[in-house]
Amino acid sequence: MREVRLIDENNDNVGVVDIRDAQSRADDAGLDLVEVAPGAKPPVCRIMDYGKFQYEQRRKERKAKKNQVKVTVKEIQLRPKTDDYHLQFDIKRASKWLQEGKKVKFRVRFRGREITHQHIGRERLDNIEEALKDVGVVEQKPNMEGRDMLMIIAPNKDNNK
């Protein structure tokens, strides 16, 4: 004889009853008997409309998914030989994206023998960091990944729209 703690359709605690009695109560109400806490001693069962319960759960998940904030990452690629004039255009674009709440990834690509002058790329990224410090904060410091040096800047908390 297996006993369960029963909660009826009105969320009232009926108490510990035999499983057959709980099932017959659910059948009389025209609802389902659902085990909600199998690890408890005795297990907890609830009388409910299981189809309606599943529908409500899916609806909550969709609503939560709709309210999620998606963070987009924009990327700007540079070279160590990129002219300062062109660099200013990239800084303006990055500033606009950061004000819109997007993250910006700067990639300095080294080709051929340029890899021996990594300090030039680091200086470029330091200058970019300095220029964007009022609208963004460095999330990932410049580091090498293969032949690329990467830096990620995230928007400041106070300037998001």
Buried (B, 14 or more C-beta within 10 A) or exposed (E): EEBBBBBBBEEEEBEEBEBEEBBEBBEEBEBBBBEEBEEEEBBBBBBBBEEEBEEEEEEEEEEEEEEEEEEEEBEBEBBBEBEEEEBEEBBEEBBEBBBEBBBBBBBBBBEEEBBEEBEBBBBBBBEBBEBBEEBBEBEEEBEBEEEEBBBBBBBBEEEEE
